[in-house]
């Protein structure tokens, strides 16, 4: 089956370079990556909470996303 994908230029260049390194066609490489992704199944799942020392100020957040946003805004650790 034929289809059209609209890939960002930098991603397309990376794929072409990787295919050339492996001696594969772009088609072969994309098929392999798609099959590997489907084999893994599901979504990556929630990001784990960072380790926070017991001492310190309380942070008024209710979800992992709110905590990561707060940490990223304050220059804290980047999420996985």
TIVO-2410 file (N, C-alpha, C; in nm, 3 decimals):
# residues 80
REC num residu      c1      c2      c3 atome chaine
REC   1      X   0.085  -0.118   0.000     N      A
REC   1      X   0.000   0.000   0.000    CA      A
REC   1      X   0.089   0.124   0.000     C      A
REC   2      X   0.051   0.221  -0.075     N      A
REC   2      X   0.126   0.346  -0.081    CA      A
REC   2      X   0.058   0.450   0.007     C      A
REC   3      X   0.141   0.532   0.070     N      A
REC   3      X   0.089   0.642   0.149    CA      A
REC   3      X   0.190   0.756   0.144     C      A
REC   4      X   0.150   0.872   0.187     N      A
REC   4      X   0.238   0.988   0.189    CA      A
REC   4      X   0.254   1.034   0.333     C      A
REC   5      X   0.378   1.056   0.372     N      A
REC   5      X   0.407   1.110   0.506    CA      A
REC   5      X   0.469   1.248   0.490     C      A
REC   6      X   0.427   1.340   0.573     N      A
REC   6      X   0.484   1.474   0.573    CA      A
REC   6      X   0.581   1.481   0.691     C      A
REC   7      X   0.710   1.458   0.663     N      A
REC   7      X   0.812   1.454   0.769    CA      A
REC   7      X   0.884   1.588   0.777     C      A
REC   8      X   0.920   1.632   0.897     N      A
REC   8      X   1.004   1.750   0.909    CA      A
REC   8      X   1.139   1.723   0.840     C      A
REC   9      X   1.193   1.825   0.774     N      A
REC   9      X   1.319   1.808   0.700    CA      A
REC   9      X   1.432   1.748   0.784     C      A
REC  10      X   1.454   1.796   0.908     N      A
REC  10      X   1.564   1.737   0.987    CA      A
REC  10      X   1.544   1.587   1.013     C      A
REC  11      X   1.420   1.546   1.038     N      A
REC  11      X   1.393   1.404   1.061    CA      A
REC  11      X   1.417   1.324   0.934     C      A
REC  12      X   1.373   1.376   0.821     N      A
REC  12      X   1.395   1.308   0.693    CA      A
REC  12      X   1.544   1.289   0.667     C      A
REC  13      X   1.623   1.393   0.693     N      A
REC  13      X   1.768   1.383   0.671    CA      A
REC  13      X   1.830   1.278   0.763     C      A
REC  14      X   1.785   1.275   0.889     N      A
REC  14      X   1.838   1.174   0.982    CA      A
REC  14      X   1.804   1.033   0.936     C      A
REC  15      X   1.680   1.014   0.890     N      A
REC  15      X   1.639   0.883   0.840    CA      A
REC  15      X   1.721   0.842   0.718     C      A
REC  16      X   1.740   0.933   0.623     N      A
REC  16      X   1.818   0.902   0.503    CA      A
REC  16      X   1.961   0.867   0.540     C      A
REC  17      X   2.020   0.941   0.633     N      A
REC  17      X   2.157   0.914   0.676    CA      A
REC  17      X   2.167   0.778   0.743     C      A
REC  18      X   2.072   0.747   0.830     N      A
REC  18      X   2.072   0.617   0.898    CA      A
REC  18      X   2.055   0.503   0.798     C      A
REC  19      X   1.967   0.521   0.702     N      A
REC  19      X   1.946   0.418   0.599    CA      A
REC  19      X   2.074   0.395   0.520     C      A
REC  20      X   2.143   0.503   0.484     N      A
REC  20      X   2.268   0.490   0.410    CA      A
REC  20      X   2.373   0.418   0.493     C      A
REC  21      X   2.383   0.450   0.621     N      A
REC  21      X   2.480   0.384   0.709    CA      A
REC  21      X   2.455   0.233   0.715     C      A
REC  22      X   2.328   0.195   0.714     N      A
REC  22      X   2.293   0.053   0.725    CA      A
REC  22      X   2.284  -0.016   0.590     C      A
REC  23      X   2.302   0.059   0.482     N      A
REC  23      X   2.290   0.000   0.349    CA      A
REC  23      X   2.148  -0.043   0.317     C      A
REC  24      X   2.052   0.029   0.371     N      A
REC  24      X   1.909  -0.001   0.351    CA      A
REC  24      X   1.845   0.112   0.273     C      A
REC  25      X   1.727   0.085   0.222     N      A
REC  25      X   1.649   0.193   0.161    CA      A
REC  25      X   1.572   0.265   0.272     C      A
REC  26      X   1.529   0.385   0.242     N      A
REC  26      X   1.448   0.459   0.338    CA      A
REC  26      X   1.321   0.381   0.371     C      A
REC  27      X   1.262   0.319   0.269     N      A
REC  27      X   1.142   0.237   0.288    CA      A
REC  27      X   1.167   0.125   0.388     C      A
REC  28      X   1.278   0.053   0.371     N      A
REC  28      X   1.310  -0.059   0.461    CA      A
REC  28      X   1.328  -0.010   0.605     C      A
REC  29      X   1.396   0.103   0.620     N      A
REC  29      X   1.422   0.156   0.754    CA      A
REC  29      X   1.292   0.199   0.822     C      A
REC  30      X   1.207   0.271   0.750     N      A
REC  30      X   1.081   0.318   0.808    CA      A
REC  30      X   0.992   0.199   0.845     C      A
REC  31      X   0.986   0.098   0.759     N      A
REC  31      X   0.907  -0.021   0.791    CA      A
REC  31      X   0.959  -0.086   0.919     C      A
REC  32      X   1.090  -0.100   0.931     N      A
REC  32      X   1.147  -0.162   1.052    CA      A
REC  32      X   1.112  -0.081   1.177     C      A
REC  33      X   1.129   0.052   1.169     N      A
REC  33      X   1.098   0.136   1.285    CA      A
REC  33      X   0.950   0.127   1.323     C      A
REC  34      X   0.863   0.128   1.224     N      A
REC  34      X   0.719   0.117   1.253    CA      A
REC  34      X   0.686  -0.018   1.316     C      A
REC  35      X   0.743  -0.125   1.262     N      A
REC  35      X   0.717  -0.258   1.318    CA      A
REC  35      X   0.768  -0.269   1.461     C      A
REC  36      X   0.888  -0.213   1.488     N      A
REC  36      X   0.942  -0.217   1.624    CA      A
REC  36      X   0.852  -0.139   1.720     C      A
REC  37      X   0.805  -0.022   1.676     N      A
REC  37      X   0.718   0.059   1.760    CA      A
REC  37      X   0.587  -0.011   1.790     C      A
REC  38      X   0.529  -0.076   1.690     N      A
REC  38      X   0.403  -0.148   1.711    CA      A
REC  38      X   0.424  -0.271   1.799     C      A
REC  39      X   0.538  -0.336   1.785     N      A
REC  39      X   0.566  -0.455   1.866    CA      A
REC  39      X   0.574  -0.417   2.015     C      A
REC  40      X   0.630  -0.302   2.044     N      A
REC  40      X   0.639  -0.257   2.184    CA      A
REC  40      X   0.501  -0.228   2.240     C      A
REC  41      X   0.413  -0.178   2.155     N      A
REC  41      X   0.274  -0.154   2.192    CA      A
REC  41      X   0.254  -0.044   2.295     C      A
REC  42      X   0.134   0.004   2.300     N      A
REC  42      X   0.094   0.101   2.402    CA      A
REC  42      X   0.170   0.232   2.395     C      A
REC  43      X   0.135   0.317   2.489     N      A
REC  43      X   0.203   0.445   2.501    CA      A
REC  43      X   0.318   0.430   2.600     C      A
REC  44      X   0.409   0.525   2.602     N      A
REC  44      X   0.522   0.512   2.694    CA      A
REC  44      X   0.483   0.514   2.841     C      A
REC  45      X   0.363   0.557   2.873     N      A
REC  45      X   0.320   0.557   3.012    CA      A
REC  45      X   0.358   0.686   3.082     C      A
REC  46      X   0.313   0.700   3.206     N      A
REC  46      X   0.342   0.824   3.279    CA      A
REC  46      X   0.489   0.833   3.315     C      A
REC  47      X   0.536   0.958   3.323     N      A
REC  47      X   0.674   0.979   3.365    CA      A
REC  47      X   0.680   0.961   3.517     C      A
REC  48      X   0.784   0.897   3.567     N      A
REC  48      X   0.794   0.881   3.712    CA      A
REC  48      X   0.821   1.015   3.780     C      A
REC  49      X   0.776   1.027   3.903     N      A
REC  49      X   0.802   1.149   3.978    CA      A
REC  49      X   0.949   1.157   4.014     C      A
REC  50      X   1.006   1.278   4.014     N      A
REC  50      X   1.146   1.292   4.054    CA      A
REC  50      X   1.161   1.269   4.204     C      A
REC  51      X   1.280   1.230   4.246     N      A
REC  51      X   1.308   1.213   4.389    CA      A
REC  51      X   1.325   1.352   4.450     C      A
REC  52      X   1.253   1.377   4.556     N      A
REC  52      X   1.257   1.507   4.623    CA      A
REC  52      X   1.293   1.484   4.769     C      A
REC  53      X   1.392   1.559   4.821     N      A
REC  53      X   1.426   1.543   4.962    CA      A
REC  53      X   1.306   1.576   5.051     C      A
REC  54      X   1.305   1.517   5.170     N      A
REC  54      X   1.191   1.538   5.261    CA      A
REC  54      X   1.183   1.681   5.310     C      A
REC  55      X   1.296   1.747   5.329     N      A
REC  55      X   1.294   1.884   5.378    CA      A
REC  55      X   1.267   1.979   5.261     C      A
REC  56      X   1.211   2.094   5.291     N      A
REC  56      X   1.187   2.192   5.186    CA      A
REC  56      X   1.043   2.240   5.189     C      A
REC  57      X   1.012   2.324   5.094     N      A
REC  57      X   0.878   2.381   5.090    CA      A
REC  57      X   0.779   2.285   5.024     C      A
REC  58      X   0.654   2.299   5.061     N      A
REC  58      X   0.549   2.218   4.999    CA      A
REC  58      X   0.516   2.277   4.861     C      A
REC  59      X   0.486   2.189   4.768     N      A
REC  59      X   0.455   2.232   4.632    CA      A
REC  59      X   0.308   2.198   4.604     C      A
REC  60      X   0.227   2.299   4.571     N      A
REC  60      X   0.084   2.275   4.549    CA      A
REC  60      X   0.056   2.221   4.408     C      A
REC  61      X   0.083   2.094   4.387     N      A
REC  61      X   0.052   2.033   4.257    CA      A
REC  61      X  -0.033   1.909   4.280     C      A
REC  62      X  -0.114   1.877   4.181     N      A
REC  62      X  -0.203   1.761   4.193    CA      A
REC  62      X  -0.167   1.648   4.097     C      A
REC  63      X  -0.090   1.677   3.993     N      A
REC  63      X  -0.059   1.574   3.894    CA      A
REC  63      X   0.090   1.574   3.862     C      A
REC  64      X   0.135   1.466   3.801     N      A
REC  64      X   0.274   1.458   3.756    CA      A
REC  64      X   0.305   1.572   3.659     C      A
REC  65      X   0.210   1.599   3.567     N      A
REC  65      X   0.232   1.703   3.467    CA      A
REC  65      X   0.253   1.840   3.532     C      A
REC  66      X   0.173   1.870   3.636     N      A
REC  66      X   0.189   1.998   3.705    CA      A
REC  66      X   0.326   2.006   3.773     C      A
REC  67      X   0.370   1.896   3.833     N      A
REC  67      X   0.501   1.896   3.899    CA      A
REC  67      X   0.613   1.916   3.798     C      A
REC  68      X   0.607   1.841   3.685     N      A
REC  68      X   0.712   1.857   3.582    CA      A
REC  68      X   0.712   1.999   3.528     C      A
REC  69      X   0.595   2.058   3.505     N      A
REC  69      X   0.588   2.194   3.453    CA      A
REC  69      X   0.652   2.291   3.552     C      A
REC  70      X   0.624   2.274   3.681     N      A
REC  70      X   0.682   2.361   3.783    CA      A
REC  70      X   0.833   2.346   3.787     C      A
REC  71      X   0.881   2.222   3.786     N      A
REC  71      X   1.026   2.198   3.789    CA      A
REC  71      X   1.095   2.256   3.666     C      A
REC  72      X   1.034   2.239   3.549     N      A
REC  72      X   1.094   2.291   3.427    CA      A
REC  72      X   1.094   2.444   3.426     C      A
REC  73      X   0.987   2.507   3.480     N      A
REC  73      X   0.980   2.653   3.486    CA      A
REC  73      X   1.089   2.709   3.577     C      A
REC  74      X   1.124   2.634   3.683     N      A
REC  74      X   1.223   2.682   3.779    CA      A
REC  74      X   1.364   2.635   3.744     C      A
REC  75      X   1.381   2.576   3.626     N      A
REC  75      X   1.514   2.531   3.587    CA      A
REC  75      X   1.557   2.403   3.656     C      A
REC  76      X   1.461   2.327   3.706     N      A
REC  76      X   1.491   2.202   3.773    CA      A
REC  76      X   1.524   2.093   3.674     C      A
REC  77      X   1.523   1.968   3.719     N      A
REC  77      X   1.560   1.858   3.631    CA      A
REC  77      X   1.464   1.845   3.513     C      A
REC  78      X   1.519   1.813   3.397     N      A
REC  78      X   1.435   1.792   3.280    CA      A
REC  78      X   1.367   1.658   3.293     C      A
REC  79      X   1.246   1.650   3.242     N      A
REC  79      X   1.173   1.523   3.246    CA      A
REC  79      X   1.236   1.421   3.155     C      A
REC  80      X   1.200   1.293   3.175     N      A
REC  80      X   1.257   1.188   3.090    CA      A
REC  80      X   1.209   1.197   2.948     C      A
***
